[in-house]
Amino acid sequence: MNFPLISAWPHVYDALRSPRPYKQPWPAERAQQYVREQAGAHFDPHLVAVLEGIFPLLENTQTRLADAGSELPVPARQSIPA
């Protein structure tokens, strides 16, 4: 079992779908196509086949968590002792 091929996709998918200071988020279709294209190279092809069936669930979860993130409290800043 090749754990890097199994564990890499969530990080990559989240990075593609999330806004960053240096880029806009990719549309879901583009990110999903990228995952498909990388099956066998960067992602386990059997896992990509499973992901095909749950992409809608992933999108729903990401949207729900992104919406919840705007409601999360911002931690108070703490000063660092000198």
Backbone hydrogen bonds in HBPLUS format (Angstrom, degrees):
<---DONOR---> <-ACCEPTOR-->    atom                        ^
c    i                          cat <-CA-CA->   ^        H-A-AA   ^      H-
h    n   atom  resd res      DA  || num        DHA   H-A  angle D-A-AA Bond
n    s   type  num  typ     dist DA aas  dist angle  dist       angle   num
A0005-LEU N   A0002-ASN O   3.13 MM   3  5.61 122.9  2.47 110.3 123.1     1
A0006-ILE N   A0002-ASN O   3.24 MM   4  6.55 138.5  2.42 143.0 154.7     2
A0006-ILE N   A0003-PHE O   3.04 MM   3  4.91 126.6  2.34  94.6 109.4     3
A0007-SER N   A0003-PHE O   2.76 MM   4  5.87 163.9  1.78 163.5 166.7     4
A0008-ALA N   A0004-PRO O   3.07 MM   4  5.70 134.7  2.29 140.6 147.0     5
A0044-ASP N   A0005-LEU O   3.27 MM  39  5.04 153.3  2.34 113.9 111.8     6
A0012-VAL N   A0008-ALA O   3.17 MM   4  6.36 166.8  2.19 158.7 162.8     7
A0013-TYR N   A0009-TRP O   2.80 MM   4  5.81 172.5  1.80 158.8 161.4     8
A0014-ASP N   A0010-PRO O   2.99 MM   4  5.98 162.5  2.03 141.5 146.9     9
A0015-ALA N   A0011-HIS O   2.97 MM   4  6.07 157.4  2.02 142.9 149.7    10
A0016-LEU N   A0012-VAL O   2.88 MM   4  6.13 156.0  1.94 154.2 160.6    11
A0017-ARG N   A0013-TYR O   2.98 MM   4  6.13 158.1  2.02 149.5 155.4    12
A0018-SER N   A0014-ASP O   2.93 MM   4  5.82 129.3  2.20 145.4 156.1    13
A0026-TRP N   A0016-LEU O   2.72 MM  10  5.52 177.5  1.72 159.4 158.8    14
A0020-ARG N   A0023-LYS O   3.04 MM   3  5.15 173.5  2.05 152.5 152.6    15
A0023-LYS N   A0020-ARG O   3.12 MM   3  5.15 162.7  2.16 107.9 113.2    16
A0031-ALA N   A0027-PRO O   3.08 MM   4  6.39 165.7  2.10 161.2 165.2    17
A0032-GLN N   A0028-ALA O   2.88 MM   4  6.03 162.3  1.91 156.4 161.5    18
A0033-GLN N   A0029-GLU O   2.94 MM   4  6.07 154.1  2.01 143.4 150.7    19
A0034-TYR N   A0030-ARG O   2.97 MM   4  6.21 152.5  2.04 145.5 153.0    20
A0035-VAL N   A0031-ALA O   3.07 MM   4  6.39 156.6  2.13 146.8 152.2    21
A0036-ARG N   A0032-GLN O   2.99 MM   4  6.31 160.0  2.03 148.8 154.1    22
A0037-GLU N   A0033-GLN O   2.87 MM   4  6.13 160.4  1.91 152.0 157.2    23
A0038-GLN N   A0034-TYR O   3.02 MM   4  6.24 138.3  2.20 144.8 155.7    24
A0038-GLN N   A0035-VAL O   3.19 MM   3  5.18 129.6  2.46  95.1 108.2    25
A0039-ALA N   A0036-ARG O   3.17 MM   3  5.36 164.7  2.19 108.2 112.5    26
A0041-ALA N   A0038-GLN O   2.96 MM   3  5.18 150.1  2.05 119.6 128.9    27
A0042-HIS N   A0038-GLN O   2.89 MM   4  5.33 151.1  1.98 142.7 152.2    28
A0043-PHE N   A0038-GLN O   3.14 MM   5  5.93 158.8  2.18 143.5 139.5    29
A0040-GLY N   A0043-PHE O   2.67 MM   3  5.61 166.9  1.69 172.4 169.0    30
A0047-LEU N   A0044-ASP O   3.10 MM   3  5.27 119.3  2.48 100.9 115.6    31
A0048-VAL N   A0044-ASP O   3.00 MM   4  6.33 154.3  2.06 153.5 161.4    32
A0049-ALA N   A0045-PRO O   3.09 MM   4  6.31 149.4  2.19 138.7 146.1    33
A0050-VAL N   A0046-HIS O   3.21 MM   4  6.56 146.0  2.34 138.5 146.9    34
A0050-VAL N   A0047-LEU O   3.05 MM   3  5.04 119.0  2.43  94.7 109.8    35
A0051-LEU N   A0047-LEU O   2.84 MM   4  6.16 157.4  1.89 152.2 159.2    36
A0052-GLU N   A0048-VAL O   3.03 MM   4  6.27 143.8  2.16 146.2 154.1    37
A0053-GLY N   A0050-VAL O   3.04 MM   3  5.67 139.1  2.22 113.8 122.8    38
A0054-ILE N   A0051-LEU O   2.86 MM   3  5.08 143.5  1.99 106.4 118.0    39
A0055-PHE N   A0051-LEU O   2.95 MM   4  5.89 113.6  2.40 161.8 173.9    40
A0057-LEU N   A0054-ILE O   3.01 MM   3  5.12 115.8  2.43 101.7 117.4    41
A0058-LEU N   A0054-ILE O   2.91 MM   4  6.25 158.6  1.96 159.0 165.8    42
A0059-GLU N   A0055-PHE O   2.96 MM   4  6.20 161.2  1.99 156.5 160.7    43
A0060-ASN N   A0056-PRO O   2.95 MM   4  6.15 159.3  1.99 146.8 152.8    44
A0061-THR N   A0057-LEU O   2.90 MM   4  6.08 162.7  1.94 151.6 156.0    45
A0062-GLN N   A0058-LEU O   2.87 MM   4  6.05 161.9  1.90 149.9 155.3    46
A0063-THR N   A0059-GLU O   2.93 MM   4  6.06 161.8  1.96 149.6 154.4    47
A0064-ARG N   A0060-ASN O   2.96 MM   4  6.12 161.4  1.99 147.2 152.7    48
A0065-LEU N   A0061-THR O   2.89 MM   4  6.08 162.8  1.92 153.0 157.4    49
A0066-ALA N   A0062-GLN O   2.88 MM   4  5.97 154.1  1.95 145.3 152.9    50
A0067-ASP N   A0063-THR O   2.93 MM   4  6.09 159.0  1.97 149.5 154.9    51
A0068-ALA N   A0064-ARG O   2.96 MM   4  6.17 152.1  2.04 142.4 150.5    52
A0069-GLY N   A0065-LEU O   2.90 MM   4  6.02 140.3  2.06 140.0 150.5    53
A0071-GLU N   A0068-ALA O   2.90 MM   3  5.27 148.9  2.00 109.5 119.6    54
A0072-LEU N   A0069-GLY O   3.34 MM   3  5.20 156.3  2.40  96.5 103.4    55
